[in-house]
């Protein structure tokens, strides 16, 4: 945690998070809700550096998994 006042904590938009993680904006917004990160202000979500770290540590799905193999 930083020692910065709340109004000086670096904030990022869903758009910058989507670019960083290679995801769509709607996927980032779903992650904000499911991981309980970010702050919704009006219709927009703002994410801190700590929120970025939490998103980066999220469990990944194994897309190569096939039933019966």
Secondary structure as UniProt FT lines:
FT   HELIX           6..8
FT   STRAND          12..13
FT   HELIX           14..21
FT   HELIX           25..35
FT   STRAND          39..41
FT   TURN            42..43
FT   STRAND          44..47
FT   HELIX           49..56
FT   TURN            63..64
FT   TURN            67..68
//
